[in-house]
């Protein structure tokens, strides 16, 4: 029985446990948090069944994807960045507007959020590029390939920024970290950041100075208003001023009330603030969890689950072979995307940061986000399974050699050489 389970659930057992726990947490909390949309349906359980179907589909995606060795699907993964670029361009011109931004596009009856696909596309693309230079050490990362790589990054982030600034910022930050881990010269990285800040500042400043209205300036107004609201709210609390609840701060105030109620948790399905939080099932699901399950189980334990995910992905990356820099960087990038997105979501619910629209991975409602995250975990677990098989073969070869020579041989633990110099 144990062998059958290991054949079905390959890869890191601890990571599998965390994923299953997050699925269970999602099902439990969403039964309550989804109430704000349940009243609009004839069957009030309809939204919950819909979310449950997405959870089951996501679980199947993980099971299927992680069965394939990375090398066997590597060529197919190259189509994801190309598909992402096409969808980003189409969404910019033909997408459905939400809050003055084109967020999704409907193709053949399916609503597709291109920025969700771009999250995994960027990591796949840059893990391949950086992995190539780390595997072929005789080929140095000179200014020419770095400039090409930077132009690709800027193009993707610009198209994403038109839709969602926080996602563009997340992607840019993760890619910069991947560059650093992938041994790109620090002076190149600092130069890229400086140029982006300078050019971006001049473009935005020039647009306002000459009253040029475009998609970027429209989004800048939204970003600035959210930062101002966040700073004003923080200042009012520090000065003990009376807080007036209006449309601009209603969500975050109700979120903080829910978190305060978590001191004496009300139990599963008994949340009060879920009925006042329009986005209780996505942006503010963390607050509902704390209100119902308490600060420890609903708050701290959930944070620990994502911290463990980061730790396990780091261990999987270190266990990749010496010629598997691409796999190592892919695992690191996907782990960073998932965990940083989770921390951004939780910081919004606790008012440590402005509202961004990032979902809580594997917990929040959202079909596209859930399925893409599941695909990421499938890739990570597939690489983990390959690592385990490779290490078993190496240990078996060492034992065979030891039996032949009748002398003990110390086993070797192959790890990637990324960022060791």
C-alpha positions, 0 to 999 in steps of 0.5 A: 500500500505504501509503495502504491501511495509513493507511486501516485504521490511522487516527490517531496512528502512534506510538500505534498502534505502542505498542499493537501492541508491548504486544499482542506483549509480552502474548502473549509473557509470558502464554505463560509467566505463565499456567502457574499455571492451565494445569495445571488444564486437560486442554490446558495451552495452553487458558488461553493460547489463551483469552488470545490470543482476547481479544487478537484481540478487543481488537484488532478493537475498536480497529480498529472503534471508531476508524473512527467519528468521535466526533461520530457516536457521541457520543450512544451514549456517554451510555448507558455511564454509565447502564449502568455505574450499573445494573451497579454497583448490581446487582453490589452486591446480586447480585454474586459475592463475591471476598475479601469484596467483590462484584466481578462479576455474571453476565448471560446466561452472561457475567461482567461486572466493572462497575468496568471499565466505570465507568472509561470511564463516568466519563471520558465523563460528566465530559468532557461536563460539563466540555467543555460549560462550556469550549465555552460560555464565557459559562456559568460553573461556579457552585456549583450545577452543581459540587455536582451534578457532585460528587454524581454523582462521589461516588455512582459512587466510593462504589459502586466503593469497595464493590468495590475501593478502589484503583479508586475512588481512581484514578477520583476522582484522575483526575476531580479532574485533569480538573476542574483541567484543565477550569478548575474553580475551585481553591477548589471542588476543594479544598473537595470533597476536604476534604468527602470526607475529613471525611465519610468519616473521620466515617462510618468512625470512627463505624462503628467507635466504635458497632460498626456492621458494613457493607460499607464497614467490611468493606472498610476492614479489608482496606485497613488490613491491606494497608497494615499489611503493606506498612509492616511489610515495608518496616520489616523491610527497612530494619532488616535483620530476618529476613523470615519468608514467610507467606501475608500476604507470600508474593506480594510476596516472590516478586515481588521475587525475580523482579525480583532474578533480572532482573539475569541474565534467564532468557529467554522461558518460563523464569521460576521464580517464575511457579510461586510467584506465584498472580497471575503473569498479572495483578497480578504480570505485571510481575515475570515480565517482568523475570525473563525479559527483564531489568531494561532490556527487561522493566522500563524499556522497558515503563515507557517505553511507558506514558510515551509513551502519556501523551505522545501522548494529551497531544499528541492533546488539544492538537491538538483544535479550539477548539470540541472541549473535550469531545474534548480532555478525553476523551482526557486522561481516558482516557490518565490512567486507562490510564497511572496504572493501569499505574503502580499495577500496577508499584508493587505488583510492586516493593512501592512500594505495597500490593496493589491488584488493578489489572491492567497495561493491554493486558498482564495476563490479564483479558477485561473489563479488556482489552476496556475498555482497547481501547475506550478506545484506539479512542476516542483514535485516533478523535479523533486521526484526526479531528484529522488530517483537520481539519488537512489540510482547514484547510491545503488551504483556506489553500493555496487562499486563498494561490493566490487572493490570490498572497500567502503565508499563515501556517498556523494550528494550532488547539488547545484553549483548556483551562486557558490562562487 
